[in-house]
Amino acid sequence: MMRFKNTLIAGLLGCTMLAGCNGSDGDKAATGQGTYDEMTVRNGAPQDDAGKENQPGPVGQNQDNPDEQKQDDPLAINRLDPLPAPRTDMALTQFVDPLIGTGQVPATDTGTKEDLLGGFTTPSASVPFGMIAWGPDTPPVPNTWSPPGYHYTQASITGFSMTHLSGVGCDAGGAFPVLPVTDAKQSSIVFSHGDEIAQAGYYSVKMSNAVQVQLAAAERSGSGQFTYPAASPAMLKITSKTNNGTGTISVDQPNRTVSGDATGGGFCGAGQSYKLYFHAAFDQPFTATTSGAAATLTFTPPPAPVSGVGIKAGMKVGLSYVSASNAKANLEAETGAMSFDQTRQNADDAWNKRLNTIQITGGSTDDKKKFYTALYHAFLAPSIFSDVNGDFISFNSAATTRKAPAGHVQYTTFSSWDTYRSLIPLQALLAPLEVGDMMQSLIFDADDCGGTFPMWAEGNNNSNIMPGDGASIIVAQAHAFGVKDFDTQKARTIMLDTAFGRKTTCRGVRTLPGLSGYISRGYLAKGAGEGQPTSTNMEYASTDFAVSRFTSAVPASDAQIVAGDTAAEPASLLTRSGNWANLFNPDWRKVKGQPYPQLQPRNSDGTWRPYLPVSTWDNDYREGNAEQYTFMVPHDIRGLFRKLVIDPTKDANAENDAVARLDEFTMNLNGGWSYQPARLWIGNEPGFLTPWMYNWTSQPHKTQALVRRILDEQFTTAPSGLPGNDDEGAMSGIFVWGALGLYPEIPAVPGFALNSPLFPKASILLGNGKVITISADKSPAKYIQKLTVNGSPHDSPWIGLDKLSAGARLDFSLAGTVSCWGTNPATDTLPPSFAADGTQTPRLKPEKECAPN
């Protein structure tokens, strides 16, 4: 969950499957749900990924032997086969409801009055990873933090802007809003959700002024239709502005075009900016008046108007971060020759293709809506940043024009702290071509901005709204889950330079504040440059582990590096990954009020501060509390559990105390950060890993029950159906993985913690063309009785990606009663737990072993 807060403020202020539809006026389903059966199919094999049709291998790659690479081309790295095996597509966009997550998050389940804010998603028309997201904006929700965008509880529309970030709690987007009006004085128009349709790639609403708005999207351009009531003035207001700045506007009446620019950026108080440009073309003549950065177009009635029929004006628009001429070129290349219905159909097709990477069979309609809406959210970002000609602006204040390598795309919108946990492994498996370009985009950004990866990239701006080097974890995760088509040597250099302080900033933003003290002391302390040192210490340790994994997997190719002092740096980082333990006071019993071993703040001189279970806002724990961050040790879970033993003199290797802590902690699912004793907060990213931690004990059935509770209770089909900010698909990723019965628990380790699948069958089409088939008899029963992998028994609650990546079949047998499955796996199949010395932390001792009935 990412929330904007000024540091001076102390408190937290259908018919979607379009075959056979006319696509314009015949829509009926207010939430965009069609009537097609789930088994409706689309003929033909999957097409190439959007924007990469008939694309050759990367420059420099030997197509006959892809393992032979030209060393002078950093992008000449093994590329996964872009042509998946043919299979029949299902009609899946009918299950997407973009209104899910647009409302306020339900109250905590602890009974507190803590405000968990909104899901902050958007029903805007967009395509997978698209630059444009054209959709409605409403007034903010009163008396709470409510970033600009669409809020379901609000009853009026202030405009239809062309850029929106999904699930993000900061000012962003809002570029070039348009508002169709019948009176020039209108600035906010009431609407009803009963007159609203939100579908994948399409949005429509009939407002109280009787104007019908329809919007559809391509990657960098969009198409709109505005149908006005008969015998009424037909006007369209266009403003060259974003949520953080204004610009200029130019009208060309003879050619029926409008173009302009606006200043964007300032994301989450970043203090940086960029320019965004648009070019719009209309199919109806108009007259125009301008005032500053705003224009009002009045469409000219036809010479012989038809009685009872109003003006229907079509608008096509292109965006660019480079120039208005590039915006025009984007428009002409993508939607210039298309009708509105063609653009809408193409958007639906693009989404349906993406959704078909996972085909679900069976289950309830509501569960399928939750699943495919979550998968839809997972493909919204990162977003395209380069134009059709490859141009993009550099990631620095100069904003010079760069060119993406031929056949590749530059991306932005990296919500790194949020998405490194659940989202990037999912995208890497399902869309490796795009993710390869995304990783290379981060490398280009680091080259431009100072040598480190940006922390939160929006446009060419870098924000430190969330701590740690999440981008390095993203790159390491992508690589671990099969993406190799980027300059791994350059990424290795960037990671190590950042981790050891040789490079420190990107656009003037320090990536790892307090690093020198962290290295010398082995932990972050208050006043050492990091604002929330106790929780951020855990982020640094996770980054150390992920970077050590990546840099060990990608040996240095430079002979000087191999022979020099930096050759030992990956191993040094593995040692540093144990720094989480340095904030667990071995003498905790002497601290007044402390009930058990727990993460706690520590002074720079090594002394311990008074017991602090929860801090005011973000003084010590970033969006969380001591207990929530105590469990954030994904790479050495058994090592953490050993730290939680209350009396190690009796048995330092017993699991009982850790299990008891988890039992109490997970009594509630979405407790927020202020409630004590602390509870799981699944609506915020640090809590994502906790439900699967029972798999590292002798009681994996508790993970199976807990994950199912989360899927059933915390995710719904209502506008309030997300337990927290979606953060560019991070929250939705939890549902996708949980429903499949897999979760990528450990950053940069290619494998999954297992739980019981939600659906009877799931078929996952990997980017390499292989298929993972997951079946679960007796679903939705939640307890695993047996699992076979390719016909062979599998008795561990962990499975490595190597057993799945060439294609696999997982057959789960489920029941309503607990079994002994996964309680005592063989040593070589234990869920991994990486100690700082490079060994595996051994299995902990249960109170008693499970005995089969």
HELIX and SHEET records of a PDB file:
HELIX    1   1 THR A   93  PHE A   95  5                                   3    
HELIX    2   2 PHE A  267  GLY A  269  5                                   3    
HELIX    3   3 ALA A  324  GLU A  334  1                                  11    
HELIX    4   4 PHE A  340  LEU A  355  1                                  16    
HELIX    5   5 THR A  365  ALA A  378  1                                  14    
HELIX    6   6 SER A  416  THR A  419  1                                   4    
HELIX    7   7 LEU A  423  LEU A  430  1                                   8    
HELIX    8   8 PRO A  432  CYS A  449  1                                  18    
HELIX    9   9 GLY A  470  ALA A  480  1                                  11    
HELIX   10  10 THR A  488  ALA A  499  1                                  12    
HELIX   11  11 LEU A  515  ARG A  521  1                                   7    
HELIX   12  12 PRO A  533  ALA A  553  1                                  21    
HELIX   13  13 ALA A  559  ALA A  563  1                                   5    
HELIX   14  14 ASP A  565  ALA A  568  5                                   4    
HELIX   15  15 GLU A  569  ARG A  576  1                                   8    
HELIX   16  16 SER A  577  LEU A  583  5                                   7    
HELIX   17  17 TRP A  588  LYS A  590  5                                   3    
HELIX   18  18 ALA A  626  THR A  630  1                                   5    
HELIX   19  19 ILE A  637  LYS A  643  1                                   7    
HELIX   20  20 PRO A  648  ASP A  651  1                                   4    
HELIX   21  21 ASN A  656  PHE A  665  1                                  10    
HELIX   22  22 GLU A  685  GLY A  687  5                                   3    
HELIX   23  23 THR A  690  TRP A  696  5                                   7    
HELIX   24  24 HIS A  701  GLU A  713  1                                  13    
HELIX   25  25 ALA A  730  LEU A  740  1                                  11    
HELIX   26  26 LEU A  801  LYS A  803  5                                   3    
HELIX   27  27 THR A  827  THR A  829  5                                   3    
SHEET    1   A 2 VAL A  41  ARG A  42  0                                        
SHEET    2   A 2 ASP A  89  MET A  90 -1                                        
SHEET    1   B 2 GLY A 135  ASP A 137  0                                        
SHEET    2   B 2 GLY A 159  SER A 161 -1                                        
SHEET    1   C10 SER A 156  ILE A 157  0                                        
SHEET    2   C10 ILE A 189  GLN A 199 -1                                        
SHEET    3   C10 TYR A 202  MET A 207 -1                                        
SHEET    4   C10 GLN A 212  ALA A 217 -1                                        
SHEET    5   C10 SER A 221  THR A 227 -1                                        
SHEET    6   C10 LYS A 312  SER A 320 -1                                        
SHEET    7   C10 SER A 273  PHE A 282 -1                                        
SHEET    8   C10 THR A 257  GLY A 265 -1                                        
SHEET    9   C10 GLY A 245  ASP A 252 -1                                        
SHEET   10   C10 LYS A 241  THR A 242 -1                                        
SHEET    1   D 4 VAL A 178  VAL A 181  0                                        
SHEET    2   D 4 MET A 235  THR A 239 -1                                        
SHEET    3   D 4 ALA A 294  PHE A 299 -1                                        
SHEET    4   D 4 PHE A 286  SER A 291 -1                                        
SHEET    1   E 6 ILE A 358  THR A 361  0                                        
SHEET    2   E 6 LYS A 761  LEU A 765 -1                                        
SHEET    3   E 6 VAL A 771  ASP A 777 -1                                        
SHEET    4   E 6 ALA A 808  ALA A 815  1                                        
SHEET    5   E 6 TYR A 783  VAL A 789 -1                                        
SHEET    6   E 6 SER A 792  PRO A 793 -1                                        
SHEET    1   F 2 SER A 383  ILE A 384  0                                        
SHEET    2   F 2 TYR A 411  THR A 412 -1                                        
SHEET    1   G 2 ASP A 391  ILE A 393  0                                        
SHEET    2   G 2 THR A 401  LYS A 403 -1                                        
SHEET    1   H 3 PHE A 414  SER A 415  0                                        
SHEET    2   H 3 TRP A 456  GLU A 458 -1                                        
SHEET    3   H 3 ASN A 461  ASN A 462 -1                                        
SHEET    1   I 2 THR A 505  CYS A 506  0                                        
SHEET    2   I 2 VAL A 509  ARG A 510 -1                                        
SHEET    1   J 3 LEU A 742  TYR A 743  0                                        
SHEET    2   J 3 GLY A 751  LEU A 754 -1                                        
SHEET    3   J 3 TRP A 798  GLY A 800 -1                                        
END                                                                             
